[in-house]
Amino acid sequence: NARKIKSAYLAFLSTFIGFYNIESNIINALKSTAAYVSEPLSSILRRNVFLFEKTQLSIAECLDNIAFEVGDKEFRKFINFAKMNAKYGGNFGKALTKLREQAEKLHSLEAIKSANATVGSMVILFMIVINLVLMMNVSNDPEVAFTIRNTMTGQAIAVSNAVAIMFGLYMIKNINSSA
């Protein structure tokens, strides 16, 4: 859910800005925006706006509930600006524009990071395949295979290749889990 919400943040912010410029009301803009964003963010917004409308929740409590359910750091920044605007007023449009610019930069950096992770994984996987092919070709010669199995140097070469392959797979796992 956190990844889905993080990926929907830029679309949410752009949509919210449009509705806020029309309605000049945070809650109405959130209600209208909920129809145009993906799940699970849409459900979170609808539920909390509904609770705001049907109960005695304040705007700050409603926004706090949304922030708690969403959990994303960038989204919390938006919620904090919205709470300040609800409490003190001011030009929320400029703050929203700055938040959207930051979100666009962050989205761009995430896309670059993801592309780099993919390329890095493919390069490491290619090197592992080359290593395996070379080991298979070397082991086809009976004399070389005998040397690898029965000498300390040959066993060290085989073990180091196995360790290199495991390290490569470990790096692929870590690269893709952080991307």
C-alpha positions as CSV (number, residue, x, y, z in Angstrom):
1,N,0.0,0.0,0.0
2,A,2.8,2.4,0.9
3,R,4.4,2.0,-2.5
4,K,1.0,2.6,-4.3
5,I,0.3,5.7,-2.3
6,K,3.8,7.0,-2.9
7,S,3.4,6.5,-6.7
8,A,0.0,8.2,-6.6
9,Y,1.2,11.3,-4.7
10,L,2.1,13.4,-7.8
11,A,-1.2,12.6,-9.5
12,F,-3.1,13.4,-6.2
13,L,-1.3,16.7,-5.8
14,S,-2.0,17.8,-9.3
15,T,-5.6,16.9,-9.1
16,F,-6.0,18.4,-5.7
17,I,-4.5,21.7,-6.8
18,G,-7.0,21.9,-9.7
19,F,-10.0,21.3,-7.4
20,Y,-8.6,23.6,-4.7
21,N,-8.3,26.4,-7.2
22,I,-11.9,25.9,-8.1
23,E,-13.4,25.3,-4.7
24,S,-11.0,27.2,-2.3
25,N,-12.0,24.6,0.4
26,I,-9.6,21.8,1.5
27,I,-12.3,19.3,2.4
28,N,-14.3,19.8,-0.8
29,A,-11.1,19.6,-2.8
30,L,-10.2,16.3,-1.1
31,K,-13.7,14.9,-1.7
32,S,-13.5,15.8,-5.4
33,T,-9.9,14.6,-5.7
34,A,-10.8,11.2,-4.2
35,A,-12.7,10.2,-7.4
36,Y,-9.7,10.7,-9.6
37,V,-6.9,9.0,-7.6
38,S,-6.0,5.3,-7.4
39,E,-6.7,2.9,-4.6
40,P,-5.9,2.7,-1.7
41,L,-5.6,6.5,-1.5
42,S,-9.1,7.1,-2.9
43,S,-10.7,5.0,-0.1
44,I,-8.7,6.7,2.6
45,L,-9.8,10.2,1.3
46,R,-13.4,9.2,0.9
47,R,-13.6,7.6,4.3
48,N,-12.1,10.5,6.2
49,V,-14.0,13.2,4.3
50,F,-17.2,11.2,5.0
51,L,-16.3,11.0,8.7
52,F,-15.6,14.8,8.7
53,E,-19.0,15.5,7.2
54,K,-21.0,13.1,9.4
55,T,-19.3,13.6,12.8
56,Q,-17.9,16.5,14.8
57,L,-14.3,16.1,13.5
58,S,-12.3,19.3,13.0
59,I,-10.4,19.8,9.8
60,A,-7.1,19.2,11.6
61,E,-8.4,15.9,13.0
62,C,-9.6,14.8,9.6
63,L,-6.2,15.7,8.1
64,D,-4.4,13.9,10.9
65,N,-6.4,10.8,10.3
66,I,-5.5,10.9,6.6
67,A,-1.8,11.5,7.4
68,F,-1.9,8.5,9.8
69,E,-3.5,6.2,7.3
70,V,-1.3,7.2,4.4
71,G,2.0,7.2,6.2
72,D,4.1,8.6,3.3
73,K,6.6,11.4,4.3
74,E,5.8,13.6,1.3
75,F,2.1,13.2,1.9
76,R,2.6,14.2,5.5
77,K,4.3,17.4,4.3
78,F,1.2,18.2,2.2
79,I,-1.1,17.5,5.2
80,N,1.0,19.8,7.5
81,F,0.7,22.6,5.0
82,A,-3.0,22.0,4.7
83,K,-3.4,22.1,8.5
84,M,-1.5,25.3,8.7
85,N,-3.7,26.8,6.0
86,A,-6.8,25.7,7.7
87,K,-5.7,27.2,11.0
88,Y,-3.9,30.4,9.9
89,G,-5.0,31.0,6.3
90,G,-2.6,32.5,3.8
91,N,-1.7,31.7,0.2
92,F,-2.1,27.9,0.0
93,G,-1.7,28.0,-3.8
94,K,2.0,28.9,-3.6
95,A,2.7,26.2,-1.1
96,L,0.9,23.7,-3.3
97,T,2.9,24.8,-6.3
98,K,6.2,24.3,-4.4
99,L,5.0,20.9,-3.1
100,R,4.2,19.9,-6.7
101,E,7.6,21.0,-7.9
102,Q,9.3,19.0,-5.2
103,A,7.1,16.0,-6.0
104,E,8.0,16.2,-9.7
105,K,11.7,16.3,-8.8
106,L,11.3,13.4,-6.5
107,H,9.4,11.4,-9.1
108,S,12.1,12.1,-11.6
109,L,14.8,10.9,-9.2
110,E,12.8,7.8,-8.4
111,A,12.4,7.0,-12.1
112,I,16.2,7.4,-12.6
113,K,16.9,5.3,-9.6
114,S,14.6,2.5,-10.9
115,A,16.2,2.6,-14.3
116,N,19.7,2.4,-12.8
117,A,18.7,-0.5,-10.7
118,T,17.3,-2.4,-13.7
119,V,20.5,-1.7,-15.7
120,G,22.7,-2.7,-12.8
121,S,20.8,-5.9,-12.3
122,M,21.0,-6.9,-15.9
123,V,24.8,-6.2,-16.0
124,I,25.4,-8.4,-12.9
125,L,23.1,-11.1,-14.3
126,F,25.0,-11.0,-17.6
127,M,28.3,-11.4,-15.7
128,I,27.0,-14.4,-13.8
129,V,25.9,-16.1,-17.0
130,I,29.3,-15.5,-18.5
131,N,31.0,-16.9,-15.4
132,L,28.7,-20.0,-15.6
133,V,29.3,-20.5,-19.3
134,L,33.1,-20.2,-18.9
135,M,33.1,-22.7,-16.0
136,M,31.0,-25.2,-18.1
137,N,33.5,-24.8,-21.0
138,V,36.5,-25.3,-18.7
139,S,35.0,-28.3,-17.0
140,N,34.4,-30.1,-20.4
141,D,38.1,-30.8,-20.7
142,P,38.8,-33.9,-18.5
143,E,42.3,-32.8,-17.6
144,V,41.2,-29.3,-16.4
145,A,38.2,-30.8,-14.6
146,F,40.5,-33.2,-12.8
147,T,42.8,-30.4,-11.8
148,I,39.9,-28.2,-10.5
149,R,38.5,-31.1,-8.4
150,N,41.7,-32.5,-7.0
151,T,44.1,-29.5,-6.4
152,M,43.9,-26.8,-3.8
153,T,44.2,-24.1,-6.4
154,G,41.4,-25.6,-8.5
155,Q,39.1,-25.9,-5.6
156,A,39.9,-22.3,-4.6
157,I,39.0,-21.2,-8.1
158,A,35.7,-23.1,-8.0
159,V,34.8,-21.8,-4.5
160,S,35.7,-18.2,-5.5
161,N,33.5,-18.5,-8.6
162,A,30.6,-19.9,-6.5
163,V,31.1,-17.0,-4.0
164,A,31.1,-14.5,-6.8
165,I,27.9,-15.8,-8.2
166,M,26.2,-15.8,-4.8
167,F,27.5,-12.2,-4.2
168,G,26.1,-11.2,-7.6
169,L,22.7,-12.6,-6.8
170,Y,22.8,-10.9,-3.3
171,M,23.6,-7.6,-5.0
172,I,20.7,-8.0,-7.5
173,K,18.3,-8.7,-4.6
174,N,19.6,-5.6,-2.7
175,I,19.6,-3.3,-5.7
176,N,16.0,-4.2,-6.6
177,S,14.7,-4.1,-3.0
178,S,16.0,-0.5,-2.5
179,A,14.7,0.7,-5.9
